[in-house]
Amino acid sequence: MKKVLVGSVLVVLAFIVMDRFVMTSYTRQGQSVKVPDVEKMKYDDALGVLRDAGLAGKKSYNVRYLRDVDSNTVIVQRPSPGSEVKPGRTVYLVFNKREKPSFSIPDFYGRPVEEARQVLDRFGIVLDKVQTQSVYDPADDGKVLSQSIAPNTIVFSGSSLSLIVGKAEVIETVRKLPVPDVLGMSLKQAREIIVENGFNTGNVSYEYSSLLVPYTVINQKPAVNAFAEPGNVVDLTVVVDEE
C-alpha cells in the first residue's frame, strides 16, 4: 500500500514539474516581444520601458561626437523599434560621447580647400569663413594660403577655423603690333598709314632743313618696327624749308 502511495506522489510531482518548468520553457521558445521605441528618451526612462516589456537595456556610445546632442538622450537603439525579439533580449542604447574629442590642427598650407574642408568635417571642426586672395600662379588657385589657427594646435570638436584661399587672376595679354614705317611720307599720308595699322597720331613737331624734302616725315616715335599696343600714339617730326 505504501509503495502505491509513494508512486502516486511521484507521478503528481513529475506532472507539476512538467507543467511549471519544462512546458513553460517550451512555450517561451515560441514567444516574441516587440521592441518598444525608446529613442530620444533619457537612459533611466528607456531602461524602465524595456524592463516593462521583458527586455534588458545596455548603454553604448556613438563612434563620433555629435555637436548639440544631449549625452543623456538615446540617439538610436539596436534592435530598432518594432522588431520582434525573444523575451529577455538585450537592447543596445546608443548615446552621444560625453566629452568633446580633441584634435590637432594640421598644416593646410598648399592643400586644396576641399581637402581641408573634408578633414575638418571629419573631426567636427567648423569651417567658419573662406576668404580669397588673388594669386598669379595658376598652381595656387584653390589652394590654402593661410589658416586662422596655427598647425599642431590642440582644439576640441565644435571649434571654428577660417581659411584664406588663392584665386587665380586672369591676366589679359594684349597683342602688340609693329609700328609702321612712315619716314619720308607726307604728313597726311603718314597719318593715314598710322591709323590703318591700329595706332593714333600724336604730336607733330617741325624742324628746318635745307637738304631734306620739305613737309615730309623725318622722325617718328616709337621708332620703325618697334612693338606697341594698339591705340598708342605715334609722334612725328616734319621737315620745313623755312625757319
MDAnalysis code that builds the backbone (N, CA, C; Angstrom):
import MDAnalysis as mda
import numpy as np

u = mda.Universe.empty(729, n_residues=243, atom_resindex=np.repeat(np.arange(243), 3), trajectory=True)
u.add_TopologyAttr("name", ["N", "CA", "C"] * 243)
u.add_TopologyAttr("resid", np.arange(1, 244))
u.add_TopologyAttr("resname", ["MET", "LYS", "LYS", "VAL", "LEU", "VAL", "GLY", "SER", "VAL", "LEU", "VAL", "VAL", "LEU", "ALA", "PHE", "ILE", "VAL", "MET", "ASP", "ARG", "PHE", "VAL", "MET", "THR", "SER", "TYR", "THR", "ARG", "GLN", "GLY", "GLN", "SER", "VAL", "LYS", "VAL", "PRO", "ASP", "VAL", "GLU", "LYS", "MET", "LYS", "TYR", "ASP", "ASP", "ALA", "LEU", "GLY", "VAL", "LEU", "ARG", "ASP", "ALA", "GLY", "LEU", "ALA", "GLY", "LYS", "LYS", "SER", "TYR", "ASN", "VAL", "ARG", "TYR", "LEU", "ARG", "ASP", "VAL", "ASP", "SER", "ASN", "THR", "VAL", "ILE", "VAL", "GLN", "ARG", "PRO", "SER", "PRO", "GLY", "SER", "GLU", "VAL", "LYS", "PRO", "GLY", "ARG", "THR", "VAL", "TYR", "LEU", "VAL", "PHE", "ASN", "LYS", "ARG", "GLU", "LYS", "PRO", "SER", "PHE", "SER", "ILE", "PRO", "ASP", "PHE", "TYR", "GLY", "ARG", "PRO", "VAL", "GLU", "GLU", "ALA", "ARG", "GLN", "VAL", "LEU", "ASP", "ARG", "PHE", "GLY", "ILE", "VAL", "LEU", "ASP", "LYS", "VAL", "GLN", "THR", "GLN", "SER", "VAL", "TYR", "ASP", "PRO", "ALA", "ASP", "ASP", "GLY", "LYS", "VAL", "LEU", "SER", "GLN", "SER", "ILE", "ALA", "PRO", "ASN", "THR", "ILE", "VAL", "PHE", "SER", "GLY", "SER", "SER", "LEU", "SER", "LEU", "ILE", "VAL", "GLY", "LYS", "ALA", "GLU", "VAL", "ILE", "GLU", "THR", "VAL", "ARG", "LYS", "LEU", "PRO", "VAL", "PRO", "ASP", "VAL", "LEU", "GLY", "MET", "SER", "LEU", "LYS", "GLN", "ALA", "ARG", "GLU", "ILE", "ILE", "VAL", "GLU", "ASN", "GLY", "PHE", "ASN", "THR", "GLY", "ASN", "VAL", "SER", "TYR", "GLU", "TYR", "SER", "SER", "LEU", "LEU", "VAL", "PRO", "TYR", "THR", "VAL", "ILE", "ASN", "GLN", "LYS", "PRO", "ALA", "VAL", "ASN", "ALA", "PHE", "ALA", "GLU", "PRO", "GLY", "ASN", "VAL", "VAL", "ASP", "LEU", "THR", "VAL", "VAL", "VAL", "ASP", "GLU", "GLU"])
u.atoms.positions = np.array([
    [0.834, -1.218, 0.000],
    [0.000, 0.000, 0.000],
    [0.864, 1.261, 0.000],
    [1.927, 1.219, 0.802],
    [2.813, 2.370, 0.878],
    [3.484, 2.622, -0.458],
    [3.867, 1.493, -1.130],
    [4.530, 1.649, -2.421],
    [3.617, 2.316, -3.429],
    [2.344, 2.006, -3.385],
    [1.382, 2.614, -4.315],
    [1.244, 4.091, -4.030],
    [1.200, 4.454, -2.717],
    [1.050, 5.853, -2.321],
    [2.259, 6.667, -2.739],
    [3.432, 6.105, -2.518],
    [4.657, 6.811, -2.903],
    [4.712, 6.999, -4.422],
    [4.298, 5.971, -5.133],
    [4.288, 6.076, -6.595],
    [3.348, 7.144, -7.079],
    [2.221, 7.257, -6.439],
    [1.235, 8.280, -6.826],
    [1.781, 9.676, -6.590],
    [2.449, 9.855, -5.456],
    [3.032, 11.161, -5.126],
    [4.083, 11.551, -6.162],
    [4.911, 10.580, -6.547],
    [5.957, 10.863, -7.536],
    [5.373, 11.262, -8.880],
    [4.282, 10.615, -9.254],
    [3.621, 10.959, -10.522],
    [3.107, 12.382, -10.488],
    [2.495, 12.760, -9.332],
    [1.959, 14.119, -9.187],
    [3.078, 15.150, -9.263],
    [4.185, 14.874, -8.564],
    [5.328, 15.799, -8.585],
    [5.897, 15.936, -9.993],
    [5.989, 14.824, -10.689],
    [6.506, 14.870, -12.063],
    [5.610, 15.712, -12.961],
    [4.295, 15.593, -12.746],
    [3.337, 16.379, -13.537],
    [3.498, 17.875, -13.261],
    [3.690, 18.183, -11.972],
    [3.854, 19.606, -11.596],
    [5.124, 20.181, -12.222],
    [6.213, 19.405, -12.157],
    [7.475, 19.860, -12.743],
    [7.332, 20.081, -14.238],
    [6.704, 19.137, -14.910],
    [6.498, 19.255, -16.354],
    [5.642, 20.462, -16.688],
    [4.620, 20.704, -15.898],
    [3.677, 21.789, -16.185],
    [4.289, 23.158, -15.935],
    [5.013, 23.304, -14.817],
    [5.501, 24.625, -14.424],
    [6.849, 25.000, -15.034],
    [7.671, 24.023, -15.306],
    [9.029, 24.344, -15.745],
    [9.318, 23.897, -17.169],
    [9.164, 22.619, -17.414],
    [9.504, 22.098, -18.736],
    [8.588, 22.646, -19.808],
    [7.273, 22.571, -19.585],
    [6.319, 23.064, -20.582],
    [6.411, 24.574, -20.751],
    [6.669, 25.264, -19.626],
    [6.830, 26.726, -19.716],
    [8.017, 27.091, -20.577],
    [9.098, 26.314, -20.430],
    [10.299, 26.568, -21.226],
    [10.017, 26.372, -22.706],
    [9.321, 25.272, -23.032],
    [8.970, 25.034, -24.432],
    [8.068, 26.125, -24.969],
    [7.126, 26.568, -24.114],
    [6.194, 27.609, -24.551],
    [6.917, 28.919, -24.821],
    [7.878, 29.306, -23.934],
    [8.595, 30.579, -24.084],
    [9.450, 30.605, -25.340],
    [9.857, 29.391, -25.798],
    [10.683, 29.358, -27.003],
    [9.911, 29.869, -28.219],
    [8.624, 29.764, -28.179],
    [7.827, 30.217, -29.311],
    [7.320, 31.632, -29.142],
    [7.635, 32.288, -27.993],
    [7.150, 33.637, -27.734],
    [8.093, 34.675, -28.351],
    [7.580, 35.871, -28.595],
    [8.396, 37.001, -29.059],
    [7.856, 38.279, -28.437],
    [8.719, 39.246, -28.351],
    [8.369, 40.540, -27.772],
    [8.659, 41.621, -28.802],
    [7.779, 42.573, -28.921],
    [8.008, 43.700, -29.835],
    [8.823, 44.757, -29.091],
    [9.925, 45.157, -29.690],
    [10.823, 46.136, -29.064],
    [10.157, 47.512, -29.060],
    [10.004, 48.110, -27.875],
    [9.376, 49.440, -27.809],
    [10.325, 50.527, -28.316],
    [9.775, 51.662, -28.681],
    [10.561, 52.804, -29.162],
    [11.012, 53.628, -27.964],
    [12.308, 53.624, -27.690],
    [12.844, 54.385, -26.558],
    [13.832, 55.449, -27.034],
    [13.900, 55.679, -28.335],
    [14.787, 56.722, -28.847],
    [14.319, 58.092, -28.378],
    [15.281, 58.960, -28.093],
    [15.076, 60.322, -27.592],
    [14.640, 60.336, -26.121],
    [14.668, 59.179, -25.466],
    [14.365, 59.117, -24.035],
    [15.648, 59.225, -23.221],
    [15.524, 59.621, -21.941],
    [16.627, 59.568, -21.015],
    [16.917, 58.099, -20.697],
    [18.143, 57.841, -20.253],
    [18.564, 56.459, -20.044],
    [17.659, 55.717, -19.062],
    [17.405, 56.307, -17.895],
    [16.590, 55.624, -16.874],
    [15.181, 55.355, -17.375],
    [14.612, 56.319, -18.101],
    [13.255, 56.129, -18.636],
    [13.240, 55.010, -19.669],
    [14.240, 54.999, -20.551],
    [14.309, 53.965, -21.587],
    [14.492, 52.589, -20.957],
    [15.334, 52.512, -19.909],
    [15.569, 51.244, -19.237],
    [14.288, 50.709, -18.606],
    [13.503, 51.614, -18.013],
    [12.246, 51.206, -17.396],
    [11.255, 50.657, -18.408],
    [11.155, 51.310, -19.557],
    [10.238, 50.862, -20.606],
    [10.641, 49.488, -21.117],
    [11.954, 49.283, -21.291],
    [12.435, 47.993, -21.778],
    [12.153, 46.887, -20.760],
    [12.360, 47.168, -19.502],
    [12.110, 46.164, -18.463],
    [10.632, 45.792, -18.393],
    [9.784, 46.794, -18.550],
    [8.345, 46.513, -18.544],
    [7.952, 45.618, -19.705],
    [8.705, 45.680, -20.773],
    [8.422, 44.846, -21.946],
    [9.123, 43.496, -21.869],
    [9.840, 43.248, -20.781],
    [10.537, 41.980, -20.632],
    [11.871, 41.938, -21.333],
    [12.472, 43.086, -21.516],
    [13.754, 43.174, -22.204],
    [14.797, 43.826, -21.302],
    [16.045, 43.707, -21.668],
    [17.135, 44.340, -20.939],
    [17.705, 45.480, -21.781],
    [18.380, 46.411, -21.138],
    [18.986, 47.526, -21.861],
    [20.446, 47.677, -21.497],
    [21.262, 48.084, -22.454],
    [22.683, 48.283, -22.210],
    [23.141, 49.551, -22.919],
    [23.875, 50.365, -22.191],
    [24.330, 51.653, -22.740],
    [25.585, 51.450, -23.588],
    [25.617, 52.122, -24.735],
    [26.813, 52.160, -25.581],
    [26.951, 53.580, -26.126],
    [28.091, 53.868, -26.737],
    [28.347, 55.241, -27.176],
    [28.607, 55.315, -28.674],
    [28.200, 56.432, -29.243],
    [28.380, 56.654, -30.666],
    [29.866, 56.776, -30.993],
    [30.267, 56.303, -32.167],
    [31.674, 56.354, -32.564],
    [32.141, 57.795, -32.699],
    [31.275, 58.656, -33.169],
    [31.637, 60.048, -33.452],
    [30.875, 60.992, -32.550],
    [31.563, 62.026, -32.056],
    [30.898, 63.023, -31.223],
    [29.983, 63.879, -32.089],
    [28.761, 64.076, -31.624],
    [27.781, 64.874, -32.360],
    [27.544, 66.182, -31.633],
    [27.728, 67.291, -32.370],
    [27.515, 68.598, -31.759],
    [26.042, 68.813, -31.443],
    [25.807, 69.516, -30.328],
    [24.454, 69.930, -29.941],
    [23.517, 68.750, -29.697],
    [24.052, 67.597, -29.299],
    [23.224, 66.438, -28.969],
    [23.467, 66.076, -27.510],
    [22.387, 65.981, -26.716],
    [22.471, 65.673, -25.297],
    [23.067, 64.282, -25.096],
    [24.060, 64.193, -24.217],
    [24.717, 62.904, -23.982],
    [23.879, 61.972, -23.118],
    [22.745, 62.443, -22.559],
    [21.874, 61.599, -21.733],
    [20.631, 61.131, -22.479],
    [20.568, 61.400, -23.764],
    [19.401, 61.024, -24.564],
    [19.768, 59.929, -25.553],
    [18.905, 58.949, -25.670],
    [19.150, 57.842, -26.602],
    [19.115, 58.371, -28.041],
    [20.211, 58.179, -28.766],
    [20.276, 58.607, -30.169],
    [19.602, 57.574, -31.067],
    [19.972, 56.322, -30.839],
    [19.441, 55.229, -31.649],
    [19.473, 53.956, -30.812],
    [18.656, 52.989, -31.158],
    [18.622, 51.724, -30.426],
    [18.767, 50.565, -31.402],
    [19.388, 49.492, -30.881],
    [19.557, 48.270, -31.662],
    [19.198, 47.082, -30.797],
    [18.210, 46.239, -31.171],
    [17.399, 46.281, -32.391],
    [16.508, 47.528, -32.462],
    [16.074, 47.851, -33.649],
    [15.265, 49.034, -33.875],
    [13.844, 48.847, -33.340],
    [13.132, 49.962, -33.106],
    [11.749, 49.884, -32.599],
    [10.863, 49.039, -33.512],
    [10.002, 48.224, -32.879],
    [9.079, 47.396, -33.639],
    [9.614, 46.035, -34.012],
    [10.904, 45.797, -33.768],
    [11.483, 44.490, -34.091],
    [10.909, 43.419, -33.166],
    [10.740, 42.201, -33.671],
    [10.274, 41.066, -32.877],
    [11.494, 40.296, -32.359],
    [11.627, 40.202, -31.023],
    [12.774, 39.526, -30.421],
    [12.293, 38.590, -29.320],
    [13.182, 37.748, -28.843],
    [12.850, 36.844, -27.751],
    [12.818, 37.603, -26.432],
    [11.986, 37.181, -25.495],
    [11.964, 37.815, -24.173],
    [13.350, 37.766, -23.531],
    [13.688, 38.842, -22.840],
    [14.978, 38.907, -22.174],
    [16.101, 39.421, -23.047],
    [15.821, 39.690, -24.318],
    [16.841, 40.162, -25.257],
    [17.395, 41.516, -24.791],
    [18.690, 41.725, -24.999],
    [19.330, 42.999, -24.646],
    [19.205, 43.984, -25.802],
    [18.714, 45.178, -25.494],
    [18.606, 46.254, -26.480],
    [19.731, 47.251, -26.200],
    [20.550, 47.501, -27.195],
    [21.670, 48.424, -27.022],
    [21.198, 49.859, -27.260],
    [21.463, 50.704, -26.291],
    [21.048, 52.109, -26.342],
    [22.283, 52.959, -26.628],
    [22.269, 53.637, -27.760],
    [23.437, 54.403, -28.197],
    [23.286, 55.861, -27.764],
    [24.325, 56.369, -27.074],
    [24.335, 57.746, -26.601],
    [25.502, 58.496, -27.219],
    [25.400, 59.814, -27.201],
    [26.492, 60.651, -27.681],
    [27.657, 60.583, -26.692],
    [28.875, 60.784, -27.199],
    [30.035, 60.799, -26.312],
    [29.907, 61.941, -25.307],
    [30.346, 61.702, -24.061],
    [30.221, 62.717, -23.019],
    [31.197, 63.872, -23.241],
    [32.414, 63.557, -23.625],
    [33.448, 64.584, -23.748],
    [33.740, 64.880, -25.212],
    [33.965, 66.144, -25.477],
    [34.325, 66.528, -26.830],
    [35.724, 65.999, -27.140],
    [35.895, 65.329, -28.281],
    [37.225, 64.827, -28.622],
    [38.162, 65.971, -29.013],
    [39.426, 65.819, -28.693],
    [40.423, 66.819, -29.070],
    [41.014, 66.465, -30.431],
    [41.641, 67.469, -31.051],
    [42.093, 67.295, -32.422],
    [43.253, 68.245, -32.672],
    [44.316, 67.739, -33.265],
    [45.484, 68.552, -33.594],
    [45.311, 69.110, -35.004],
    [45.258, 70.422, -35.108],
    [45.050, 71.068, -36.411],
    [46.247, 70.803, -37.327],
    [46.007, 70.241, -38.515],
    [47.118, 70.010, -39.457],
    [47.506, 71.292, -40.185],
    [48.595, 71.212, -40.896],
    [49.042, 72.335, -41.723],
    [48.372, 72.200, -43.086],
    [47.429, 73.105, -43.372],
    [46.680, 73.039, -44.622],
    [47.344, 73.815, -45.754],
    [48.464, 74.491, -45.472],
    [49.079, 75.339, -46.491],
    [49.393, 74.531, -47.761],
    [48.947, 75.068, -48.896],
    [49.215, 74.438, -50.179],
    [48.296, 73.286, -50.519],
    [47.345, 72.960, -49.620],
    [46.420, 71.852, -49.882],
    [45.122, 72.397, -50.448],
    [44.439, 71.656, -51.310],
    [43.165, 72.131, -51.879],
    [42.157, 72.413, -50.773],
    [41.365, 73.449, -50.939],
    [40.407, 73.844, -49.909],
    [39.393, 72.741, -49.644],
    [39.013, 71.972, -50.663],
    [38.042, 70.895, -50.460],
    [38.621, 69.791, -49.586],
    [39.898, 69.538, -49.725],
    [40.544, 68.543, -48.872],
    [40.540, 69.001, -47.423],
    [40.855, 70.283, -47.205],
    [40.824, 70.835, -45.853],
    [39.416, 70.782, -45.274],
    [38.429, 71.067, -46.104],
    [37.033, 71.038, -45.657],
    [36.634, 69.637, -45.194],
    [37.041, 68.617, -45.929],
    [36.705, 67.243, -45.573],
    [37.365, 66.820, -44.265],
    [38.625, 67.217, -44.071],
    [39.340, 66.872, -42.836],
    [38.662, 67.525, -41.637],
    [38.318, 68.782, -41.763],
    [37.677, 69.499, -40.664],
    [36.312, 68.911, -40.341],
    [35.566, 68.556, -41.372],
    [34.242, 67.983, -41.153],
    [34.335, 66.635, -40.450],
    [35.356, 65.868, -40.802],
    [35.508, 64.541, -40.200],
    [35.756, 64.630, -38.698],
    [36.410, 65.692, -38.252],
    [36.718, 65.837, -36.831],
    [35.802, 66.834, -36.130],
    [34.742, 67.274, -36.825],
    [33.761, 68.144, -36.186],
    [34.226, 69.570, -35.987],
    [35.186, 70.034, -36.782],
    [35.653, 71.422, -36.715],
    [34.861, 72.247, -37.720],
    [34.356, 73.385, -37.272],
    [33.515, 74.225, -38.131],
    [34.397, 75.115, -39.005],
    [34.188, 75.056, -40.322],
    [34.883, 75.960, -41.235],
    [34.076, 77.248, -41.292],
    [34.539, 78.237, -40.533],
    [33.765, 79.457, -40.333],
    [33.740, 80.340, -41.588],
    [34.915, 80.712, -42.080],
    [34.986, 81.600, -43.238],
    [36.045, 81.092, -44.214],
    [35.767, 81.311, -45.497],
    [36.755, 81.043, -46.539],
    [36.893, 82.323, -47.352],
    [38.008, 83.008, -47.175],
    [38.269, 84.238, -47.920],
    [39.239, 83.933, -49.063],
    [39.137, 84.718, -50.110],
    [40.013, 84.505, -51.263],
    [41.028, 85.633, -51.390],
    [42.164, 85.287, -51.939],
    [43.229, 86.257, -52.183],
    [43.780, 86.018, -53.585],
    [43.965, 87.082, -54.313],
    [44.420, 86.959, -55.703],
    [45.812, 86.360, -55.773],
    [45.979, 85.409, -56.689],
    [47.292, 84.823, -56.964],
    [47.483, 84.820, -58.471],
    [48.731, 84.865, -58.892],
    [49.008, 84.925, -60.325],
    [49.632, 83.637, -60.849],
    [49.895, 82.708, -59.936],
    [50.370, 81.380, -60.338],
    [49.169, 80.446, -60.376],
    [48.805, 79.916, -61.540],
    [47.633, 79.024, -61.633],
    [47.709, 77.839, -60.683],
    [48.924, 77.427, -60.303],
    [49.070, 76.279, -59.401],
    [48.540, 76.578, -58.008],
    [48.430, 77.865, -57.652],
    [47.946, 78.246, -56.325],
    [46.429, 78.444, -56.290],
    [45.788, 78.296, -57.436],
    [44.337, 78.500, -57.492],
    [43.617, 77.429, -56.665],
    [42.786, 77.862, -55.717],
    [42.037, 76.930, -54.881],
    [42.847, 76.298, -53.768],
    [44.087, 76.742, -53.562],
    [44.936, 76.193, -52.511],
    [44.918, 77.106, -51.278],
    [45.088, 76.495, -50.112],
    [45.087, 77.248, -48.855],
    [46.372, 78.052, -48.735],
    [46.230, 79.354, -48.458],
    [47.381, 80.240, -48.289],
    [47.683, 80.479, -46.819],
    [46.649, 80.511, -45.986],
    [46.849, 80.686, -44.546],
    [45.616, 80.204, -43.803],
    [45.774, 79.971, -42.487],
    [44.685, 79.486, -41.649],
    [44.694, 80.234, -40.330],
    [43.495, 80.386, -39.735],
    [43.355, 81.207, -38.536],
    [43.909, 80.546, -37.283],
    [44.049, 79.222, -37.288],
    [44.632, 78.504, -36.150],
    [45.914, 77.838, -36.626],
    [46.995, 78.059, -35.895],
    [48.299, 77.537, -36.298],
    [48.310, 76.014, -36.301],
    [49.086, 75.410, -37.214],
    [49.202, 73.949, -37.242],
    [49.676, 73.390, -35.904],
    [49.197, 72.180, -35.587],
    [49.544, 71.441, -34.367],
    [48.896, 71.998, -33.102],
    [48.025, 73.002, -33.258],
    [47.278, 73.498, -32.104],
    [46.187, 72.486, -31.744],
    [46.038, 72.189, -30.459],
    [45.021, 71.244, -29.998],
    [43.706, 71.995, -29.780],
    [42.669, 71.556, -30.471],
    [41.340, 72.150, -30.327],
    [40.336, 71.031, -30.070],
    [39.127, 71.419, -29.675],
    [38.077, 70.446, -29.419],
    [37.022, 70.493, -30.505],
    [36.337, 69.389, -30.658],
    [35.252, 69.323, -31.631],
    [34.265, 70.446, -31.371],
    [33.840, 71.111, -32.453],
    [32.947, 72.253, -32.325],
    [33.667, 73.576, -32.460],
    [35.016, 73.553, -32.410],
    [35.788, 74.781, -32.612],
    [35.650, 75.233, -34.061],
    [35.971, 76.491, -34.313],
    [35.851, 77.022, -35.675],
    [37.209, 77.490, -36.180],
    [37.351, 77.470, -37.490],
    [38.601, 77.840, -38.145],
    [38.272, 78.529, -39.464],
    [39.092, 79.501, -39.848],
    [38.908, 80.214, -41.114],
    [40.128, 80.004, -42.006],
    [39.902, 80.076, -43.304],
    [40.976, 79.866, -44.272],
    [41.022, 81.014, -45.276],
    [42.222, 81.269, -45.781],
    [42.392, 82.171, -46.931],
    [42.878, 81.304, -48.084],
    [42.161, 81.386, -49.191],
    [42.408, 80.501, -50.333],
    [42.782, 81.330, -51.559],
    [43.713, 80.831, -52.333],
    [44.151, 81.539, -53.528],
    [43.119, 81.499, -54.644],
    [43.009, 82.603, -55.349],
    [42.127, 82.681, -56.508],
    [42.919, 83.269, -57.658],
    [43.135, 82.468, -58.699],
    [43.960, 82.895, -59.828],
    [43.269, 84.010, -60.603],
    [44.009, 85.063, -60.859],
    [43.500, 86.176, -61.657],
    [43.834, 85.932, -63.124],
    [42.898, 86.282, -63.986],
    [43.121, 86.135, -65.425],
    [43.916, 87.336, -65.911],
    [45.104, 87.073, -66.395],
    [45.963, 88.150, -66.894],
    [45.734, 88.284, -68.395],
    [45.198, 89.407, -68.761],
    [44.912, 89.635, -70.175],
    [46.192, 90.055, -70.893],
    [46.583, 89.285, -71.856],
    [47.774, 89.606, -72.639],
    [47.340, 90.336, -73.912],
    [47.845, 91.550, -74.070],
    [47.496, 92.368, -75.229],
    [48.544, 92.151, -76.318],
    [48.073, 91.808, -77.499],
    [48.977, 91.574, -78.621],
    [49.521, 92.912, -79.130],
    [50.845, 93.028, -79.089],
    [51.465, 94.273, -79.546],
    [51.730, 94.208, -81.057],
    [51.699, 95.385, -81.663],
    [51.858, 95.488, -83.118],
    [53.117, 96.274, -83.453],
    [53.733, 95.977, -84.612],
    [54.899, 96.764, -85.029],
    [54.467, 98.132, -85.559],
    [55.205, 99.127, -85.177],
    [54.894, 100.494, -85.629],
    [55.306, 100.621, -87.098],
    [54.397, 101.124, -87.940],
    [54.716, 101.195, -89.375],
    [55.792, 102.250, -89.674],
    [56.459, 102.066, -90.804],
    [57.493, 102.996, -91.249],
    [56.843, 104.089, -92.089],
    [56.824, 105.324, -91.531],
    [56.216, 106.439, -92.264],
    [57.260, 107.507, -92.620],
    [58.537, 107.166, -92.456],
    [59.599, 108.130, -92.772],
    [59.590, 108.439, -94.274],
    [59.728, 109.738, -94.581],
    [59.752, 110.172, -95.977],
    [58.379, 110.419, -96.548],
    [57.316, 110.061, -95.789],
    [55.954, 110.298, -96.272],
    [55.502, 111.706, -95.923],
    [54.493, 112.161, -96.647],
    [53.897, 113.443, -96.287],
    [53.144, 113.263, -94.974],
    [52.860, 114.368, -94.322],
    [52.165, 114.302, -93.029],
    [50.804, 113.632, -93.181],
    [50.089, 113.978, -94.247],
    [48.767, 113.406, -94.468],
    [48.859, 111.898, -94.678],
    [49.792, 111.511, -95.545],
    [49.926, 110.080, -95.833],
    [50.368, 109.308, -94.595],
    [51.300, 109.896, -93.830],
    [51.800, 109.239, -92.618],
    [50.657, 109.009, -91.625],
    [49.807, 110.019, -91.483],
    [48.671, 109.878, -90.554],
    [47.740, 108.748, -90.997],
    [47.496, 108.656, -92.286],
    [46.609, 107.607, -92.795],
    [47.187, 106.212, -92.525],
    [48.474, 106.051, -92.779],
    [49.133, 104.753, -92.567],
    [49.120, 104.373, -91.085],
    [49.385, 105.359, -90.232],
    [49.414, 105.091, -88.776],
    [48.055, 104.594, -88.297],
    [46.983, 105.242, -88.735],
    [45.627, 104.853, -88.316],
    [45.263, 103.488, -88.878],
    [45.624, 103.248, -90.135],
    [45.318, 101.963, -90.766],
    [45.964, 100.798, -90.020],
    [47.095, 101.054, -89.377],
    [47.813, 99.996, -88.668],
    [47.424, 99.904, -87.183],
    [46.368, 100.601, -86.812],
    [45.841, 100.446, -85.457],
    [46.385, 101.397, -84.427],
    [47.080, 102.445, -84.863],
    [47.629, 103.423, -83.926],
    [46.965, 104.782, -84.138],
    [47.330, 105.729, -83.284],
    [46.830, 107.100, -83.414],
    [48.014, 108.038, -83.574],
    [47.771, 109.135, -84.295],
    [48.839, 110.130, -84.435],
    [48.867, 111.007, -83.205],
    [50.095, 111.352, -82.790],
    [50.245, 112.179, -81.597],
    [50.693, 113.583, -81.962],
    [51.713, 114.049, -81.258],
    [52.213, 115.393, -81.501],
    [52.988, 115.468, -82.822],
    [52.872, 116.601, -83.482],
    [53.623, 116.854, -84.725],
    [54.515, 118.062, -84.483],
    [55.807, 117.866, -84.607],
    [56.757, 118.975, -84.450],
    [57.431, 119.220, -85.804],
    [57.964, 120.402, -85.964],
    [58.553, 120.773, -87.248],
    [60.024, 121.119, -87.053],
    [60.811, 120.787, -88.064],
    [62.266, 121.002, -87.975],
    [62.775, 121.500, -89.338],
    [63.558, 122.556, -89.297],
    [64.071, 123.152, -90.533],
    [65.236, 122.342, -91.092],
    [65.229, 122.182, -92.434],
    [66.356, 121.557, -93.126],
    [66.335, 122.032, -94.577],
    [67.498, 122.450, -95.047],
    [67.594, 122.890, -96.446],
    [67.959, 121.745, -97.367],
    [68.253, 120.589, -96.796],
    [68.685, 119.453, -97.595],
    [67.594, 118.406, -97.806],
    [66.659, 118.319, -96.877],
    [65.632, 117.279, -96.942],
    [64.381, 117.792, -97.647],
    [63.580, 116.828, -98.089],
    [62.360, 117.181, -98.822],
    [61.386, 117.867, -97.871],
    [60.956, 119.055, -98.184],
    [60.052, 119.775, -97.282],
    [58.720, 119.033, -97.057],
    [58.192, 119.206, -95.877],
    [56.866, 118.684, -95.471],
    [56.771, 117.158, -95.544],
    [57.915, 116.534, -95.301],
    [57.915, 115.068, -95.177],
    [58.375, 114.690, -93.762],
    [57.999, 113.481, -93.377],
    [58.334, 112.998, -92.032],
    [59.797, 112.583, -91.991],
    [60.539, 113.148, -91.035],
    [61.952, 112.803, -90.915],
    [62.255, 112.040, -89.605],
    [61.256, 111.965, -88.726],
    [61.457, 111.215, -87.475],
    [60.103, 110.763, -86.924],
    [60.107, 109.617, -86.258],
    [58.872, 109.127, -85.644],
    [59.202, 108.457, -84.307],
    [58.239, 108.541, -83.415],
    [58.405, 107.941, -82.076],
    [57.071, 107.340, -81.639],
    [57.018, 106.010, -81.379],
    [58.080, 105.000, -81.375],
    [58.742, 104.818, -82.748],
    [59.907, 104.226, -82.724],
    [60.688, 104.038, -83.944],
    [60.046, 103.000, -84.849],
    [60.536, 102.944, -86.062],
    [60.047, 101.986, -87.049],
    [60.218, 100.555, -86.544],
    [59.130, 99.766, -86.675],
    [59.102, 98.339, -86.289],
    [59.193, 98.076, -84.788],
    [59.159, 99.134, -83.974],
    [59.059, 98.917, -82.525],
    [57.664, 98.354, -82.227],
    [57.546, 97.533, -81.211],
    [56.250, 96.932, -80.872],
    [55.539, 97.766, -79.812],
    [54.287, 98.085, -80.095],
    [53.486, 98.896, -79.168],
    [52.043, 98.386, -79.166],
    [51.335, 98.692, -78.114],
    [49.949, 98.243, -78.021],
    [49.074, 99.021, -78.992],
    [48.073, 98.367, -79.547],
    [47.159, 99.069, -80.463],
    [46.539, 100.290, -79.764],
    [46.412, 101.374, -80.507],
    [45.832, 102.585, -79.946],
    [46.863, 103.571, -79.448],
    [48.114, 103.107, -79.282],
    [49.155, 104.039, -78.854],
    [49.370, 105.130, -79.905],
    [49.871, 106.264, -79.439],
    [50.097, 107.376, -80.368],
    [51.508, 107.318, -80.933],
    [51.646, 107.829, -82.150],
    [52.956, 107.926, -82.804],
    [53.219, 109.400, -83.065],
    [54.271, 109.894, -82.416],
    [54.647, 111.306, -82.610],
    [55.513, 111.436, -83.867],
    [55.303, 112.558, -84.577],
    [56.012, 112.766, -85.859],
    [56.777, 114.072, -85.858],
    [57.888, 114.047, -86.619],
    [58.645, 115.276, -86.875],
    [58.671, 115.505, -88.382],
    [58.248, 116.711, -88.799],
    [58.130, 117.033, -90.223],
    [59.141, 118.137, -90.560],
    [59.813, 117.999, -91.711],
    [60.816, 118.975, -92.121],
    [60.145, 120.162, -92.859],
    [60.687, 121.327, -92.635],
    [60.207, 122.515, -93.353],
    [61.440, 123.197, -93.980],
    [61.217, 124.005, -95.007],
    [62.339, 124.655, -95.669],
    [62.487, 126.097, -95.269],
    [61.705, 126.552, -94.361],
    [61.806, 127.937, -93.897],
    [61.866, 127.944, -92.357],
    [62.759, 128.788, -91.857],
    [62.856, 128.880, -90.407],
    [61.789, 129.818, -89.858],
])
